[in-house]
Amino acid sequence: MPKISKHTAQFDDYGPVESWHEEVGGHAVEFVTFKVDIDSTPMLKGLPGDQCTCPHWGYVLSGRVTFTLGGVEETYEPGDAFYVPPGHLQRADAGTEYLQFSPAEEMAVVEAQIMKNM
């Protein structure tokens, strides 16, 4: 069985966001840390509905992350597990860290658009 940690995962520093990530069995596993307050809305432009098209399951380790789906906001804090379906937006406070699981192929499409918009 695979094991992933920050010590073994691939690390990328995107400036305002740090990511430790690996793909396992068709799933993207990612530890994400936000160095500054982030509103993902501008980075998702060009995706259908200008929203994230990938579902995510995760667990908040520190800080606060807010997902918006259909105009409804849900905020998660340390100790909260979450599932967010496709069609969402995200905001995170500086200092937020979470562990996230996503379908790898769908996540790759979203990541490519984010990189294009950065």
Disulfide bonds with the S-S distance in Angstrom:
none
